[in-house]
Amino acid sequence: MYAQMVDTGAKRLRTSEEMSPEERAFQERIDADIKIEPKDWMPEAYRKTLIRQISQHAHSEIVGMLPEGNWITRAPTLKRKAILMAKVQDEAGHGLYLYAAAETLGVSRDELIADLHSGKAKYSSIFNYPTLTWADIGAIGWLVDGAAIMNQIPLCRCSHGPYSRAMIRVCKEESFHQRQGFDIMMTLCRGTLEQKAMAQDALNRWWWPSLMMFGPPDADSVHSAQSAQWKIKILSNDELRQRFVDQTVPQADYLGIKVPDPLLKWNDERGHYDTSPIDFEELYNVVKGNGPCNRDRLRTRVKAWEEGAWVRDAALAHAEKRAARSARKAA
């Protein structure tokens, strides 16, 4: 799921005349929609931008397992348990795809994970909110995964080959996650009054954090313009957020629950929904580590890493033993 990068200010893009010959040739390849592969020359800033974005994305997939994994044993039916278990397993796979894509840029997985555990690297703020009821699992699938798909489909066309190819499979699996979440919400909304109230409560709590998943307003983002020029980012934060609102509000109407925005209305002139201003101070505060579950999420990940050290050591020893045996046979 998408890990936003929070920055303020703006950077001026360099003109073609200000670029080196290598940089001009690189930009021409991108403008021609030719994928940049790991062995191709690339500017150091391009490489670092990708490492930051892909690693934050990978961290989000791994940390994103925690809010839902907490409900596997408490899901209401065996079918729901199996579906949720499959979904959480998918998220682990997405993290592995993305760590592998980042490794093609010359950074090790151990480095990426160390940055996460130290707090240097971020993950999506959305996973620092608690899952209080079963309806929250539905809201995460419907809203959070819906927002992720909205952001990730354009990434299938990004300029970096390994990242764009990884996103094709990720998006296909995320579409299943969104349908799973919407099905939970629809079942609750067609149930008892108490169940529908639970669905409404989940929507109330997850709506604004889901809108914040797309990152800060375009005017406040340092890296957006450069990422767009490099085609790492295809659509802006505000464009993606608007598309998500336009898609999701009719779905809420179909469910019979209300989006918690008193100023929400359709604007015929714009052809889009108008919304209330978003309080991005909440986003910045959560990203800084002050969300409801920041410390718990990081502590859980560090604990799992430390307790799994023996598995990694055993796997490494086994691989070394097999390599030594192969070398003896070859000799």
BELMORA-V808895 format. One record per backbone hydrogen bond with DSSP energy under -0.5 kcal/mol. NH is the residue of the N-H (numbers start at 1). CO is the residue of the C=O. E is the energy in kcal/mol with one decimal. If there is no record, write none. Layout:
nh: <NH/NH>
co: <CO/CO>
e: <E/E>
This chain:
nh: <4/6/7/11/18/19/19/24/25/26/27/28/29/30/31/32/33/34/35/36/37/40/47/48/49/50/51/52/53/54/55/56/57/58/59/60/61/62/63/64/65/66/67/68/69/70/71/72/75/75/81/82/83/84/85/86/87/88/89/90/91/92/93/94/95/96/97/98/99/100/101/102/103/104/104/105/106/107/112/113/114/115/116/117/118/119/119/120/121/127/128/129/132/136/137/137/138/139/140/141/142/143/144/145/147/148/149/150/151/152/153/154/155/156/156/157/158/159/161/161/164/165/166/167/168/168/169/170/171/172/173/174/175/176/177/178/179/180/181/182/183/184/185/186/187/188/189/190/191/196/197/198/199/200/201/202/203/204/205/206/207/210/211/212/213/213/214/215/220/221/222/227/228/229/230/231/232/233/240/241/242/243/244/245/246/247/248/249/250/251/252/253/254/255/256/257/261/264/265/267/268/271/272/274/280/282/283/284/285/286/287/288/289/290/291/293/297/298/299/300/301/302/303/304/305/306/307/308/309/311/312/313/314/315/316/317/318/319/320/321/322/323/324/325/326/327/328/329/330/331>
co: <2/4/5/222/15/15/16/20/21/22/23/24/25/26/27/28/30/29/33/159/35/37/43/44/45/46/47/48/49/50/51/52/53/54/55/56/57/58/59/60/62/63/63/64/65/66/68/69/71/72/77/78/79/80/81/82/83/84/85/86/87/88/89/90/91/92/93/94/95/96/97/98/99/100/101/102/103/102/108/109/110/111/112/113/114/115/116/115/115/124/125/126/130/133/133/134/134/135/136/137/138/139/139/140/143/144/145/146/147/148/149/150/151/152/153/154/155/231/36/159/160/161/162/163/164/165/165/166/167/168/169/170/171/172/173/174/175/176/177/178/179/180/181/182/183/184/185/186/188/192/193/194/195/196/197/198/199/200/201/202/203/206/207/208/209/210/211/212/217/218/220/223/224/225/226/228/227/227/236/237/238/239/240/241/242/243/244/245/246/247/248/249/250/251/252/252/259/261/274/272/266/267/267/265/278/279/279/280/281/282/283/284/286/285/286/128/293/294/295/296/297/298/299/300/301/302/303/304/306/308/308/309/310/311/312/313/314/315/316/317/318/319/320/321/322/323/324/325/326/327>
e: <-0.7/-0.5/-0.6/-0.6/-0.8/-0.5/-1.0/-2.5/-2.3/-2.2/-2.6/-2.2/-1.7/-1.9/-2.8/-1.4/-2.0/-2.5/-0.5/-3.4/-0.6/-2.0/-2.1/-2.6/-2.2/-2.3/-2.5/-2.4/-2.5/-3.4/-2.3/-2.0/-2.1/-2.8/-3.1/-1.9/-1.8/-2.0/-3.1/-2.2/-1.2/-1.7/-0.5/-0.7/-2.9/-1.5/-2.3/-1.2/-0.9/-0.7/-2.1/-2.4/-2.4/-2.5/-2.5/-2.1/-2.1/-2.6/-2.1/-2.1/-2.0/-1.7/-2.0/-2.5/-2.1/-1.9/-2.5/-2.3/-2.5/-2.2/-2.0/-2.4/-2.0/-0.9/-0.6/-1.9/-1.8/-0.7/-1.9/-2.5/-2.3/-2.1/-1.7/-2.6/-1.8/-0.7/-1.0/-1.2/-2.0/-1.5/-2.0/-1.0/-0.8/-1.1/-0.6/-1.0/-1.1/-2.5/-2.5/-1.9/-2.7/-3.0/-1.0/-2.6/-2.7/-2.2/-2.6/-2.0/-1.8/-2.7/-2.4/-0.5/-0.6/-0.8/-1.2/-2.0/-1.7/-1.9/-2.2/-0.7/-2.6/-2.4/-1.9/-1.9/-0.9/-0.5/-0.9/-1.9/-2.7/-1.5/-2.1/-2.5/-1.7/-0.9/-1.6/-2.5/-1.9/-2.4/-2.2/-2.6/-2.4/-1.8/-2.2/-2.7/-2.3/-2.3/-2.5/-1.4/-1.3/-2.3/-2.3/-1.8/-2.0/-2.4/-2.4/-2.1/-2.2/-2.5/-1.8/-2.1/-1.8/-1.8/-1.8/-1.8/-0.7/-0.7/-1.0/-2.2/-1.9/-1.4/-0.6/-2.8/-2.3/-2.1/-2.1/-1.0/-2.6/-1.8/-2.3/-2.4/-2.3/-2.1/-2.2/-2.3/-2.6/-1.9/-2.5/-2.3/-0.5/-0.6/-2.1/-2.1/-2.1/-1.9/-1.3/-2.0/-2.6/-1.6/-1.7/-2.8/-0.7/-2.5/-1.0/-3.3/-1.6/-1.3/-0.6/-2.5/-2.2/-2.4/-2.6/-1.7/-1.6/-2.1/-0.6/-1.9/-2.9/-2.2/-2.5/-2.2/-2.0/-2.5/-2.3/-2.2/-2.2/-2.5/-2.5/-1.2/-1.2/-0.5/-1.8/-2.6/-2.2/-2.5/-2.3/-2.5/-2.3/-2.3/-2.6/-2.1/-2.3/-2.4/-2.3/-2.1/-2.4/-2.2/-2.0/-2.1/-2.3/-1.7>
